[in-house]
Amino acid sequence: MLVHGNVIGIRPARVLLLGSGGFLAPVITQTLESAEIPVRAIGSSEIDLSREDAAQRLASQMRSGDAVVMAAALTPDKGRDIATLMRNLRMGENVCSALNQVQPSHFVYISSDAVYDGRLALVSEDSACETGDLYALAHTVREKMLVHTCQNLGIPLAIIRPSAIYGAGDTHNSYGPNRFIRTALKDGRIILFGGGEEQRDHVFVQDVAELIKLCLLHRSTGILNAVSGGALAFREVADRIALLSGRTVTIECKPRATPVTHRHYDITALIRAFPERRTTPLDEGLTTTINGMRQ
């Protein structure tokens, strides 16, 4: 649950955004700049956060009045092995080391809902974080690193855990709306595992960016799931994409390799934190994504 440091939204002096080369960061940048919030975006081509000199180089770019948003992580498409885990942990270690040198006014960490126990069908911010997946473990440990560091330094910390994010700029092509749209537009087909009966929450990328903007304006602290609150079966999502694509799309089913599981979210904390926040309807978000992928 979030606690707001600013009851009325106040624009931070500047946002230092880490991970500018990813899927989410460009949308965050656009959203903040539209709200007249200055952004300094840093990607791995400028500072590789896993390198030995990263802490010093990052500290040299950080100001005490900054709000820092960390959207930098090696995602599962880059690997789920021990080497990738350790690089992710070094990134977290170097960011914490930089915070010890220069204390910003606020820190927002973009984690993942993968940290939750995969056996849970209904998830809230209080749910257990237990996983054997190394990507999820990296986020769990980095969260703990940041909690420890920010508490010691008195830096307000917000941890945002998005569910599966979809949008035209996706760089991961993970199973779900992004992959379905790409194959529907390119090949005229969508491939499902089993019957596509698993129910999941899919959140539009713009909605996540807007939520991060609100956290920055209100200087929020705590943990919040960035979700739509409406879990749907993959088959239903595929059917909607086929209809909205404007072309003939065949939906094919292949044998599944894992048991059927579902995941729903209790969005009570999200509603309490930002009661006036709008969630993009799925058809609207899918249409925007389809149009963006066509360009």
Stockholm file with secondary structure:
# STOCKHOLM 1.0

chainA/1-295         MLVHGNVIGIRPARVLLLGSGGFLAPVITQTLESAEIPVRAIGSSEIDLSREDAAQRLASQMRSGDAVVMAAALTPDKGRDIATLMRNLRMGENVCSALNQVQPSHFVYISSDAVYDGRLALVSEDSACETGDLYALAHTVREKMLVHTCQNLGIPLAIIRPSAIYGAGDTHNSYGPNRFIRTALKDGRIILFGGGEEQRDHVFVQDVAELIKLCLLHRSTGILNAVSGGALAFREVADRIALLSGRTVTIECKPRATPVTHRHYDITALIRAFPERRTTPLDEGLTTTINGMRQ
#=GR chainA/1-295 SS CEEESCSSCCCCSEEEEECTTSSSHHHHHHHHHHTTCCEEEECTTTCCTTSTTHHHHHHHHCCTTEEEEECCCCCGGGCCSHHHHHHHHHHHHHHHHHHHHSCCSEEEEECCGGGSCTTCSEECTTSCCCCCCHHHHHHHHHHHHHHHHHHHHTCCEEEEEECEEECTTCSSCCTTHHHHHHHHHHHSEEEEETTSCCEECEEEHHHHHHHHHHHHHTTEEEEEEECCSCCEEHHHHHHHHHHHTTSCCEEEEECCSSCCCCCEECCHHHHHHCTTCCCCCHHHHHHHHHHHHHC
#=GC SS_cons         CEEESCSSCCCCSEEEEECTTSSSHHHHHHHHHHTTCCEEEECTTTCCTTSTTHHHHHHHHCCTTEEEEECCCCCGGGCCSHHHHHHHHHHHHHHHHHHHHSCCSEEEEECCGGGSCTTCSEECTTSCCCCCCHHHHHHHHHHHHHHHHHHHHTCCEEEEEECEEECTTCSSCCTTHHHHHHHHHHHSEEEEETTSCCEECEEEHHHHHHHHHHHHHTTEEEEEEECCSCCEEHHHHHHHHHHHTTSCCEEEEECCSSCCCCCEECCHHHHHHCTTCCCCCHHHHHHHHHHHHHC
//
